[in-house]
Structure formats: C-alpha cells, structure tokens
Amino acid sequence: MNRLEGALERKAEYLIPYIMCGDPDLEMTREIIRILAEEGVLAIELGVPFSDPVADGPVIQAAGERALKNRVTLNQVLELGKKVREDGIDVPLILFSYANPVFHFGMERLVHEAVAHGFDGIIVPDLPYEESVPLRRRGSEAGLSVISLVAPTSRERIKDIVSSAQGFVYCVSSLGTTGMRREFSEQTETFLDTVRMLSPVPTAIGFGISGREHVEHFLDHADAVVVGSALVQKIEKLLPYLADPAQRENALAQLRQFVRGLKSE
C-alpha cells in the first residue's frame, strides 16, 4: 500500500489540489506544496507543462505556457518530488502528465523514476482506457497508482473502466476541458452515484470545482474533490507579489487562506 492508498483508506482528508509545476518557478512550487501539505490535503496533483494540453482550459493552459517559458521539464518535476520528500513532506504526490511526454521519457523508465522520486500516483488524461493497460500493469508492479478518468457515459462503459481502477477513480464532472464552473448538470449527481456504486476504489470529482459550496455539495456523492483551475488562477493573481521578496510572505499567506476557504468545516 503506497501513501495515496493509505490516505484514501484512512479517509482523513478529501481535498486534492492541482498546481502547475514551475509556475511561477520550481522553488515557489516547492513552497506551495509545503503550504498545501500543512493545510491538510488528501494528495497533490503536480502538473507537467505541455505544449498541447487538450484537457485543460485557458487558466491551466496559461500556467503551462509560463512554466514552459521557464523550460520546466518532466525530469525536473520528478526531481521536485525528490526534494519535497527530502523536506520531510509526506503528502501523497500524483504526477499529472500528457501521454506525449510519458512515451518520450519511456513508460517503464517513468514508472520506476516516479516511485524512486517519491510519487504515489500518475494521471495521463489523454491516454485512452484501452491503451492504458501497459501503464497500469507496470504501475501495479511498482506501487504507482495509475488513476483512471471516467466521464459521463453509459453504465456499461463506467463498469469497464472502474473494474481495474487503482488508487481512486477521477470522475470528470462534465465533457470538455478544465475550468471553473458556476453550475453543473443535473445529471452529475446521478453519474457520481453510479460510479461510486460500481467502483472498487474511492472516487473523486474534478473539472469545475471552484469554491467551498461545490466541495460541500459533492462530498455527498464522492469521496474526494479535485480543485485545479481555481487554485491555479489564485496563484496567477498573486504572481507579482510572489516575485517581490518584500510581499512574498503576505502573498503566500493569502494562498494559504484560499486553500482553507475551500475546505468544508
């Protein structure tokens, strides 16, 4: 059982934040990870910047572009995981990367390196379920949970995808890209309840979650909630202050408060 599976079994936390590594830079990402861990989150998704992020909306795309300008690579994100573990941070880490960097790096090599550098899971959003068998097999052998994504679809399709799920099932709230939403389809709850009933592992909902009211509502239908665009946008708004040593501490305090505001008390 890796850290992620242990955290899911304990059910001590439920918030899974997503951040883009290298936005604004890798050292600041390391500091943000520390804050998230201190605020008590279930796990942290660490995004690898990619030039064609088909599943991401404009907020995360922009963060990825900033990270790419900093020449952040998959290898550097792996090294960041190692540094985080050296800092004594034990929160589960999930690598979020598109298929192109994964295959360019080498699937077997990536699984080995991810585990060696302190990662507990991986999400590849553009890797079709049918093509994920080799990655899931290698992940299972190495102790790296390969997180399956499932979008609203037929009951039969959901059953197929969750049957071999590892770690947790990532439920996509609606079709389309990531991004903050004010409203969700009336069918979202039914979809989540169906996945939860069929899944042998815990479930999480992502895509569009942006405030505490969403978190509180969806925790009645899923075990965890993923917040990405809202957090990445908050970081973007704080970029000028994070770059100023005189204002950095206050900016990080604002970010900490934002994370606290997402948690249901």
Backbone bond lengths (Angstrom), bond angles and torsions (degrees), N, CA, C in turn:
res aa  C-N    CA-C-N  psi(-1)  N-CA   C-N-CA  omega(-1)  CA-C   N-CA-C  phi
1 M - - - 1.460 - - 1.528 109.85 -
2 N 1.339 117.16 121.94 1.461 119.17 178.72 1.528 110.47 -86.63
3 R 1.329 116.66 -179.15 1.471 120.98 -176.76 1.522 112.25 -58.87
4 L 1.346 115.82 -40.75 1.457 119.77 -177.90 1.519 111.23 -64.68
5 E 1.316 116.79 -47.68 1.460 120.18 179.30 1.521 111.05 -62.49
6 G 1.339 116.96 -37.53 1.458 120.42 177.80 1.513 112.43 -64.95
7 A 1.329 116.11 -42.34 1.469 120.53 179.62 1.522 110.84 -65.50
8 L 1.321 116.78 -39.97 1.464 120.65 178.64 1.522 110.95 -65.91
9 E 1.310 116.60 -37.91 1.465 120.16 -179.73 1.524 111.23 -68.54
10 R 1.343 116.97 -37.15 1.470 120.40 -179.39 1.526 111.92 -72.50
11 K 1.322 116.89 -25.62 1.475 122.52 -179.27 1.527 111.93 55.58
12 A 1.334 115.84 33.79 1.456 120.05 -178.29 1.523 112.31 -79.32
13 E 1.326 117.40 -29.08 1.458 122.12 -178.62 1.523 109.70 -133.21
14 Y 1.317 116.49 171.18 1.467 119.66 -176.57 1.531 113.30 -145.04
15 L 1.322 118.87 -9.79 1.452 121.70 -177.00 1.531 110.34 -93.16
16 I 1.346 115.81 127.63 1.463 121.74 176.62 1.528 107.78 -119.20
17 P 1.322 118.42 98.73 1.468 120.62 178.04 1.523 111.75 -81.09
18 Y 1.324 115.17 149.10 1.461 122.42 173.95 1.522 108.17 -113.92
19 I 1.329 117.04 134.61 1.461 121.32 173.24 1.528 108.85 -134.43
20 M 1.328 115.62 153.33 1.463 121.29 177.78 1.526 108.86 -91.75
21 C 1.313 116.67 120.54 1.459 120.21 -179.23 1.532 110.52 -68.12
22 G 1.326 115.03 132.37 1.458 120.13 179.78 1.508 114.16 91.74
23 D 1.333 117.56 7.08 1.457 121.52 176.42 1.526 108.72 -117.38
24 P 1.338 119.40 102.32 1.465 125.95 11.27 1.533 114.61 -86.52
25 D 1.337 117.66 -22.73 1.461 121.65 175.03 1.523 107.55 -159.68
26 L 1.316 116.78 170.35 1.464 120.02 -173.32 1.528 112.80 -68.71
27 E 1.306 117.47 -34.55 1.466 119.44 178.39 1.519 111.07 -66.73
28 M 1.341 116.94 -38.39 1.454 119.37 177.70 1.520 110.32 -70.32
29 T 1.327 117.41 -35.59 1.461 120.19 174.80 1.525 110.12 -59.11
30 R 1.320 115.65 -40.99 1.464 120.49 178.23 1.526 111.21 -61.35
31 E 1.317 116.62 -39.06 1.461 121.12 178.69 1.525 110.74 -69.56
32 I 1.316 117.07 -38.99 1.466 121.15 178.99 1.525 110.16 -65.49
33 I 1.323 117.39 -38.68 1.465 120.89 176.29 1.523 109.86 -59.72
34 R 1.312 115.81 -42.50 1.474 119.03 179.25 1.523 111.12 -60.26
35 I 1.323 116.72 -43.49 1.462 120.59 179.61 1.521 110.80 -63.34
36 L 1.323 116.48 -44.91 1.462 119.83 179.92 1.523 110.85 -61.10
37 A 1.317 116.65 -42.24 1.461 120.42 179.37 1.524 110.86 -63.45
38 E 1.318 116.64 -42.07 1.465 120.65 179.98 1.520 112.01 -65.37
39 E 1.325 116.65 -29.10 1.465 120.33 -179.12 1.523 112.39 -83.39
40 G 1.302 117.25 -1.79 1.453 120.45 174.63 1.512 113.48 76.76
41 V 1.319 116.01 81.49 1.463 120.74 176.28 1.523 108.66 -117.40
42 L 1.307 116.45 159.66 1.457 121.03 -179.20 1.520 111.16 -69.82
43 A 1.319 115.88 -44.87 1.460 122.86 -179.91 1.518 107.55 -162.79
44 I 1.328 116.80 170.27 1.466 121.79 178.26 1.514 108.85 -129.06
45 E 1.332 115.94 127.38 1.457 121.09 173.90 1.525 108.46 -88.99
46 L 1.326 116.03 126.07 1.460 121.50 -179.78 1.525 109.14 -108.58
47 G 1.328 115.82 109.46 1.445 121.25 -176.71 1.518 113.03 -77.41
48 V 1.320 115.39 136.42 1.465 122.16 174.23 1.530 107.10 -97.28
49 P 1.329 119.57 121.77 1.465 120.24 -178.83 1.522 111.91 -62.86
50 F 1.344 114.69 139.89 1.461 120.76 -178.46 1.521 108.09 -145.05
51 S 1.308 116.33 147.06 1.468 121.41 -173.58 1.524 114.43 -74.71
52 D 1.325 117.44 -17.70 1.462 119.95 -178.54 1.529 110.47 -133.66
53 P 1.340 117.06 67.59 1.466 121.57 -175.45 1.533 111.97 -81.04
54 V 1.325 116.70 83.01 1.462 121.55 -170.35 1.530 114.03 -63.43
55 A 1.318 118.28 -23.47 1.463 120.40 -177.78 1.521 112.97 -91.84
56 D 1.331 117.07 -4.79 1.464 120.41 -173.02 1.518 112.67 -101.25
57 G 1.324 114.38 142.88 1.448 121.39 174.25 1.516 110.87 -82.43
58 P 1.347 117.52 -175.94 1.465 121.49 -172.94 1.525 115.60 -61.88
59 V 1.320 117.79 -32.66 1.473 120.07 -177.80 1.525 110.84 -66.39
60 I 1.325 116.50 -49.96 1.463 119.72 -179.06 1.526 110.95 -73.42
61 Q 1.336 117.44 -32.90 1.461 119.82 174.30 1.526 111.08 -58.37
62 A 1.333 116.32 -44.35 1.466 120.46 -179.53 1.523 110.93 -64.47
63 A 1.330 116.46 -39.36 1.467 120.05 178.35 1.528 110.00 -64.22
64 G 1.329 116.21 -39.73 1.452 120.20 178.07 1.518 112.47 -64.26
65 E 1.325 115.68 -38.21 1.462 119.67 178.30 1.524 110.91 -64.96
66 R 1.326 116.66 -39.97 1.470 119.67 177.70 1.529 110.29 -63.94
67 A 1.341 116.02 -41.40 1.465 119.45 179.68 1.526 111.26 -66.81
68 L 1.326 117.17 -37.87 1.459 120.35 178.14 1.523 111.25 -64.68
69 K 1.334 116.61 -35.55 1.459 119.92 176.20 1.524 110.95 -63.95
70 N 1.323 115.92 -26.78 1.465 121.18 175.68 1.530 111.69 -84.53
71 R 1.351 115.14 2.72 1.471 122.25 178.17 1.536 112.33 61.43
72 V 1.325 115.67 37.54 1.457 120.59 178.00 1.524 109.73 -76.51
73 T 1.309 116.78 132.55 1.459 122.64 -176.59 1.527 111.11 -119.59
74 L 1.318 115.48 167.19 1.458 121.01 175.93 1.520 110.61 -58.75
75 N 1.311 117.06 -41.33 1.459 120.45 179.95 1.528 111.35 -61.72
76 Q 1.333 117.03 -38.34 1.463 120.57 178.47 1.526 111.46 -68.03
77 V 1.326 116.58 -34.89 1.468 119.86 177.42 1.529 109.65 -66.21
78 L 1.311 116.79 -39.93 1.459 120.04 175.64 1.529 110.86 -61.17
79 E 1.318 116.66 -43.32 1.467 120.93 178.04 1.521 111.26 -62.98
80 L 1.337 115.86 -34.01 1.460 119.75 177.15 1.527 110.22 -61.89
81 G 1.329 116.31 -41.05 1.457 119.34 177.26 1.516 111.88 -58.33
82 K 1.318 116.79 -41.12 1.456 121.51 178.53 1.526 111.11 -63.35
83 K 1.333 116.36 -42.26 1.463 120.40 179.37 1.519 111.52 -64.84
84 V 1.335 116.02 -38.39 1.459 120.30 178.65 1.523 110.20 -62.67
85 R 1.314 116.82 -40.92 1.468 119.55 177.75 1.528 110.89 -67.51
86 E 1.323 116.58 -35.90 1.463 119.88 176.72 1.521 111.33 -66.07
87 D 1.344 116.29 -25.79 1.464 121.02 176.54 1.525 111.61 -75.02
88 G 1.325 117.38 -6.65 1.455 120.96 179.99 1.522 113.82 88.07
89 I 1.330 117.15 11.51 1.464 121.14 -179.53 1.521 108.69 -84.88
90 D 1.335 116.24 127.78 1.461 121.00 -173.15 1.527 113.43 -110.93
91 V 1.328 117.75 4.87 1.459 120.60 -179.14 1.533 109.55 -63.04
92 P 1.328 118.72 140.72 1.472 120.12 177.57 1.526 111.63 -59.58
93 L 1.327 116.55 138.27 1.459 122.73 179.11 1.519 109.57 -115.08
94 I 1.335 115.25 133.84 1.458 121.66 179.37 1.521 108.70 -119.42
95 L 1.310 116.08 122.57 1.460 121.68 177.75 1.531 108.70 -80.03
96 F 1.335 116.64 127.50 1.463 121.89 179.60 1.516 107.44 -115.25
97 S 1.328 115.97 106.96 1.463 119.92 -175.99 1.515 110.53 -141.04
98 Y 1.310 116.19 147.47 1.462 120.57 174.29 1.523 109.60 -77.33
99 A 1.341 114.90 163.76 1.453 120.85 -171.95 1.528 113.01 -64.26
100 N 1.331 117.80 -36.92 1.452 120.00 -176.81 1.525 112.39 -57.02
101 P 1.340 119.88 -52.09 1.470 119.27 177.17 1.524 112.90 -61.80
102 V 1.342 116.70 -34.35 1.468 120.07 179.94 1.521 110.55 -62.90
103 F 1.326 117.21 -49.43 1.455 120.38 -177.42 1.531 111.45 -71.78
104 H 1.337 116.43 -32.30 1.470 119.08 177.37 1.524 110.54 -66.99
105 F 1.313 116.33 -38.40 1.463 121.79 178.90 1.531 110.28 -70.63
106 G 1.330 115.08 -35.40 1.460 121.09 -175.46 1.513 109.62 109.12
107 M 1.330 117.21 115.13 1.455 120.67 -173.57 1.526 113.02 -58.46
108 E 1.324 116.72 -50.98 1.459 119.92 -178.05 1.521 110.99 -64.19
109 R 1.315 116.08 -41.32 1.464 120.52 178.53 1.518 110.71 -63.83
110 L 1.348 117.09 -40.99 1.458 120.49 -178.55 1.519 111.24 -64.01
111 V 1.320 116.84 -45.02 1.466 119.78 179.51 1.523 109.87 -57.78
112 H 1.329 116.09 -46.86 1.470 120.59 179.97 1.530 110.98 -62.00
113 E 1.332 116.91 -47.27 1.457 121.06 -177.65 1.528 111.77 -66.85
114 A 1.327 116.51 -38.77 1.465 119.79 -179.80 1.528 110.89 -60.53
115 V 1.328 116.53 -47.38 1.460 120.21 179.04 1.527 110.68 -64.11
116 A 1.326 116.65 -42.31 1.464 121.18 -179.31 1.518 112.17 -64.21
117 H 1.323 117.30 -27.16 1.457 121.68 -178.11 1.526 113.15 -99.03
118 G 1.327 117.20 10.54 1.452 120.10 170.25 1.514 116.74 97.40
119 F 1.334 118.12 11.97 1.462 120.43 178.38 1.529 110.30 -88.12
120 D 1.321 114.41 149.53 1.462 120.46 -176.62 1.523 112.85 -114.85
121 G 1.333 116.92 -16.79 1.449 120.47 -179.04 1.513 110.91 -152.92
122 I 1.332 115.34 168.24 1.459 120.89 177.46 1.526 108.77 -145.55
123 I 1.336 115.66 141.89 1.460 122.97 175.04 1.522 107.47 -123.98
124 V 1.325 115.85 127.12 1.465 121.78 176.12 1.535 106.00 -122.15
125 P 1.329 118.41 92.02 1.472 121.20 -168.64 1.521 115.57 -65.03
126 D 1.325 117.90 -25.01 1.465 119.45 -177.88 1.526 112.62 -102.71
127 L 1.331 117.02 15.38 1.461 120.97 176.57 1.522 108.67 -96.06
128 P 1.342 118.46 109.23 1.465 120.73 -178.74 1.529 111.82 -57.12
129 Y 1.309 115.71 148.12 1.461 121.15 -178.27 1.527 111.57 -53.31
130 E 1.324 116.24 -45.00 1.457 120.28 -177.29 1.523 112.57 -64.27
131 E 1.317 117.23 -24.74 1.465 120.74 -179.14 1.527 113.07 -97.02
132 S 1.326 116.05 3.18 1.468 119.33 -175.68 1.516 113.29 -94.06
133 V 1.329 117.46 -0.70 1.470 120.52 -176.22 1.525 112.58 -55.72
134 P 1.347 119.98 -49.17 1.473 119.10 -179.90 1.524 113.12 -59.78
135 L 1.322 116.46 -39.98 1.456 119.37 -179.84 1.529 110.57 -67.79
136 R 1.324 116.62 -43.05 1.456 119.72 179.04 1.526 111.45 -63.41
137 R 1.318 116.79 -37.84 1.459 120.52 179.44 1.527 110.66 -65.71
138 R 1.322 115.93 -46.73 1.466 119.31 179.57 1.525 110.97 -66.42
139 G 1.326 116.40 -38.63 1.456 119.81 178.46 1.515 111.61 -62.37
140 S 1.326 116.50 -43.58 1.457 121.10 179.64 1.523 111.34 -61.88
141 E 1.299 116.14 -40.13 1.471 120.25 179.68 1.520 112.19 -67.49
142 A 1.339 116.63 -33.25 1.469 120.75 -174.50 1.528 113.45 -95.10
143 G 1.334 118.12 -11.89 1.459 120.42 -177.48 1.511 113.40 89.01
144 L 1.340 116.79 24.66 1.456 122.40 177.71 1.528 108.14 -111.32
145 S 1.324 117.04 117.09 1.460 120.97 -178.39 1.521 110.14 -74.14
146 V 1.317 116.98 122.38 1.464 122.20 176.41 1.527 106.72 -94.73
147 I 1.319 116.27 107.62 1.463 122.08 -172.43 1.527 110.23 -78.53
148 S 1.327 115.66 125.83 1.460 121.34 177.42 1.519 110.51 -87.62
149 L 1.337 116.35 138.41 1.459 122.02 173.82 1.515 109.16 -102.35
150 V 1.314 116.36 139.17 1.453 120.59 176.26 1.522 108.51 -135.68
151 A 1.317 116.21 129.27 1.460 123.34 178.20 1.524 108.73 -104.05
152 P 1.338 117.51 165.25 1.467 119.41 177.71 1.523 111.56 -53.30
153 T 1.317 115.83 120.68 1.457 121.48 -176.75 1.522 107.96 -158.13
154 S 1.306 117.25 -166.15 1.460 120.47 -177.91 1.527 111.38 -72.20
155 R 1.319 115.61 156.62 1.455 121.39 177.87 1.530 110.80 -59.03
156 E 1.326 116.30 -39.16 1.463 120.49 -178.95 1.527 110.92 -64.56
157 R 1.334 115.96 -41.60 1.457 120.42 179.51 1.532 110.70 -66.46
158 I 1.310 116.58 -42.59 1.469 120.85 177.72 1.524 109.87 -59.35
159 K 1.321 116.28 -45.13 1.463 120.62 -178.47 1.517 111.13 -60.71
160 D 1.315 117.03 -41.14 1.462 120.88 178.63 1.521 111.58 -61.62
161 I 1.342 116.22 -46.11 1.469 120.58 -175.31 1.520 111.53 -67.86
162 V 1.334 117.60 -44.28 1.470 119.66 -175.02 1.521 112.18 -77.38
163 S 1.323 117.59 -15.69 1.468 120.01 -176.25 1.523 112.68 -60.44
164 S 1.325 117.16 -29.44 1.466 120.94 -179.35 1.529 111.82 -116.48
165 A 1.332 116.50 23.76 1.469 121.05 -175.92 1.525 111.85 -66.00
166 Q 1.312 114.60 146.56 1.464 121.79 176.79 1.525 108.74 -123.33
167 G 1.317 117.69 143.10 1.464 121.59 178.76 1.512 111.30 72.69
168 F 1.326 116.05 -89.73 1.459 121.25 174.24 1.520 108.73 -147.30
169 V 1.309 116.23 164.23 1.458 121.58 175.68 1.525 108.01 -96.07
170 Y 1.319 116.55 126.44 1.456 122.49 179.35 1.532 107.78 -90.81
171 C 1.320 116.02 107.85 1.459 121.81 -179.83 1.530 109.63 -89.04
172 V 1.308 116.09 119.01 1.460 121.79 177.91 1.526 107.57 -81.79
173 S 1.319 117.04 120.84 1.466 121.07 -171.57 1.519 113.28 -61.12
174 S 1.327 116.74 -31.82 1.462 120.43 -179.70 1.517 108.99 -160.43
175 L 1.314 116.13 163.32 1.458 120.26 178.64 1.519 109.80 -70.09
176 G 1.330 116.90 145.98 1.455 120.63 -179.37 1.510 110.64 121.87
177 T 1.329 115.99 -163.04 1.461 121.29 -176.68 1.512 111.38 -96.94
178 T 1.333 115.15 172.65 1.454 120.49 176.05 1.528 110.11 -65.56
179 G 1.308 115.83 162.28 1.456 119.68 178.63 1.516 110.55 149.00
180 M 1.314 116.63 154.29 1.455 121.26 -177.43 1.531 110.75 -71.96
181 R 1.328 116.23 140.61 1.454 121.89 178.49 1.520 110.26 -130.20
182 R 1.323 115.27 147.08 1.463 119.77 174.55 1.517 111.55 -89.09
183 E 1.328 115.41 -33.70 1.457 119.77 -176.77 1.525 109.95 -131.08
184 F 1.321 114.75 153.30 1.449 122.13 178.11 1.522 109.27 -124.09
185 S 1.313 116.04 155.66 1.455 120.77 179.20 1.521 111.01 -59.30
186 E 1.309 115.35 147.99 1.462 120.25 176.99 1.517 111.59 -63.99
187 Q 1.338 116.03 -19.89 1.459 120.61 -179.17 1.529 113.26 -84.24
188 T 1.344 116.71 -7.68 1.465 119.72 -176.45 1.523 111.85 -60.83
189 E 1.326 116.36 -43.24 1.461 119.41 -178.79 1.527 111.49 -64.01
190 T 1.327 116.28 -41.54 1.465 120.20 178.51 1.520 110.62 -62.56
191 F 1.332 115.55 -42.75 1.459 120.87 177.37 1.521 110.97 -59.46
192 L 1.326 117.69 -48.10 1.459 121.85 -179.38 1.518 111.71 -62.55
193 D 1.323 116.65 -41.76 1.463 120.28 179.77 1.518 111.16 -64.65
194 T 1.333 116.44 -36.39 1.464 120.59 178.54 1.524 110.71 -66.28
195 V 1.331 116.46 -46.52 1.466 120.16 179.19 1.522 110.46 -61.18
196 R 1.316 115.33 -44.64 1.467 120.06 -178.55 1.524 111.25 -60.97
197 M 1.321 117.10 -39.20 1.451 121.76 -179.16 1.528 111.72 -68.30
198 L 1.332 116.20 -36.55 1.461 120.83 -175.42 1.524 113.59 -88.65
199 S 1.323 117.75 -21.00 1.458 121.03 -172.13 1.527 112.97 -81.52
200 P 1.324 117.27 135.40 1.466 121.13 175.41 1.530 112.43 -81.45
201 V 1.326 116.93 -8.04 1.471 122.10 179.88 1.531 108.94 -124.12
202 P 1.339 118.24 166.09 1.459 120.50 178.63 1.528 112.84 -59.39
203 T 1.320 115.99 163.66 1.461 121.35 -179.16 1.522 110.47 -122.21
204 A 1.320 115.24 152.53 1.466 121.89 176.34 1.523 107.96 -136.77
205 I 1.317 116.80 148.31 1.458 121.04 176.74 1.519 109.69 -113.53
206 G 1.323 116.13 138.68 1.451 121.93 177.21 1.510 111.06 -142.69
207 F 1.319 116.36 -179.08 1.467 125.03 -176.08 1.535 109.68 77.03
208 G 1.313 115.83 95.19 1.455 120.78 172.92 1.507 116.06 106.43
209 I 1.325 118.80 -11.12 1.466 120.80 -178.24 1.524 108.95 -72.07
210 S 1.336 116.10 121.99 1.467 117.56 -173.28 1.529 114.87 -134.39
211 G 1.324 118.70 -5.66 1.459 118.93 -178.07 1.516 111.73 -152.30
212 R 1.325 114.85 170.35 1.459 119.70 -177.34 1.524 112.18 -60.63
213 E 1.354 116.46 -34.65 1.458 118.27 -178.71 1.527 110.86 -63.31
214 H 1.332 116.86 -35.46 1.463 119.75 176.36 1.527 110.04 -67.50
215 V 1.324 115.96 -44.51 1.457 120.88 -179.27 1.523 110.18 -58.32
216 E 1.319 116.49 -50.20 1.466 120.87 -177.90 1.524 110.91 -61.61
217 H 1.314 116.25 -42.47 1.461 120.02 -177.49 1.522 111.67 -64.89
218 F 1.327 116.94 -48.62 1.452 119.67 -172.78 1.521 113.67 -77.65
219 L 1.323 118.12 -15.41 1.456 119.29 176.28 1.524 111.71 -68.62
220 D 1.328 117.52 -11.11 1.455 120.76 172.80 1.525 111.44 -79.82
221 H 1.344 115.93 -11.34 1.456 119.79 -174.85 1.532 113.30 -127.54
222 A 1.314 117.82 -3.66 1.461 122.55 179.05 1.524 108.86 -148.87
223 D 1.318 115.86 163.39 1.468 120.39 -177.74 1.521 113.11 -86.76
224 A 1.337 116.56 -20.99 1.465 120.92 -177.87 1.522 109.51 -150.45
225 V 1.323 114.93 163.21 1.463 121.48 -178.32 1.520 108.98 -132.01
226 V 1.336 115.98 131.98 1.462 121.86 178.92 1.522 109.08 -100.28
227 V 1.332 116.68 128.46 1.464 122.09 176.87 1.517 108.13 -119.40
228 G 1.326 116.48 117.40 1.453 120.38 -177.80 1.511 112.97 -119.52
229 S 1.326 117.84 -72.62 1.465 121.83 -173.16 1.522 113.14 -56.79
230 A 1.330 117.11 -40.77 1.464 120.04 -178.73 1.526 111.09 -62.08
231 L 1.333 116.86 -41.25 1.457 120.95 179.45 1.527 110.87 -72.10
232 V 1.315 117.13 -41.85 1.468 121.09 179.33 1.526 110.16 -63.93
233 Q 1.337 117.06 -37.75 1.464 120.28 177.69 1.530 111.02 -66.81
234 K 1.324 116.94 -37.96 1.468 120.13 177.08 1.523 110.23 -62.23
235 I 1.327 116.63 -42.60 1.469 120.29 177.30 1.522 109.88 -61.68
236 E 1.331 116.59 -42.53 1.466 120.69 179.98 1.529 111.13 -58.98
237 K 1.322 117.16 -42.90 1.458 121.08 -179.84 1.528 112.17 -65.74
238 L 1.324 115.55 -26.73 1.469 120.37 -178.07 1.529 113.23 -92.29
239 L 1.335 117.29 -1.38 1.466 120.34 -174.95 1.530 114.13 -53.61
240 P 1.343 119.11 -46.02 1.481 118.55 -179.45 1.527 112.73 -60.61
241 Y 1.320 115.91 -32.64 1.469 120.42 -177.21 1.530 110.72 -82.84
242 L 1.317 116.80 -33.44 1.460 120.07 176.01 1.523 111.22 -66.45
243 A 1.328 116.61 -27.90 1.461 121.55 -179.89 1.525 112.18 -79.93
244 D 1.334 117.33 -12.76 1.466 122.51 -177.62 1.526 109.11 -103.25
245 P 1.318 118.87 111.75 1.470 121.17 -178.80 1.523 113.52 -53.61
246 A 1.314 116.79 -31.77 1.456 120.15 -178.71 1.523 112.53 -72.84
247 Q 1.337 116.98 -23.39 1.465 120.47 -176.56 1.521 113.23 -113.44
248 R 1.316 116.16 -1.82 1.464 120.39 -173.55 1.520 112.72 -62.96
249 E 1.304 117.40 -43.74 1.459 120.34 -177.72 1.525 111.27 -61.23
250 N 1.315 116.81 -41.95 1.459 120.63 178.64 1.531 111.15 -66.98
251 A 1.333 116.88 -38.09 1.465 120.87 178.83 1.524 110.78 -64.12
252 L 1.325 116.82 -41.84 1.458 120.34 178.50 1.530 110.85 -66.62
253 A 1.322 116.67 -34.03 1.466 120.49 176.27 1.528 110.58 -64.92
254 Q 1.330 116.49 -38.20 1.461 120.38 176.60 1.530 111.02 -65.02
255 L 1.311 116.10 -39.35 1.457 120.16 178.60 1.532 110.23 -65.38
256 R 1.315 116.06 -41.22 1.468 120.71 177.66 1.532 110.46 -60.59
257 Q 1.316 116.38 -43.16 1.453 120.99 -179.74 1.528 111.34 -65.07
258 F 1.329 115.83 -36.45 1.453 120.03 178.02 1.527 110.31 -62.14
259 V 1.318 116.70 -43.95 1.476 120.75 179.35 1.521 109.96 -64.03
260 R 1.308 117.05 -41.72 1.474 119.78 177.65 1.522 110.93 -60.40
261 G 1.325 115.63 -36.80 1.456 120.77 -179.64 1.512 113.77 -66.82
262 L 1.328 117.04 -20.74 1.464 121.02 179.34 1.520 111.74 -80.19
263 K 1.312 116.29 -22.20 1.459 119.68 -172.98 1.507 111.27 -84.10
264 S 1.312 115.18 135.20 1.460 121.37 177.53 1.528 108.00 -78.76
265 E 1.314 114.52 129.15 1.477 118.44 -178.71 1.524 110.89 -100.98
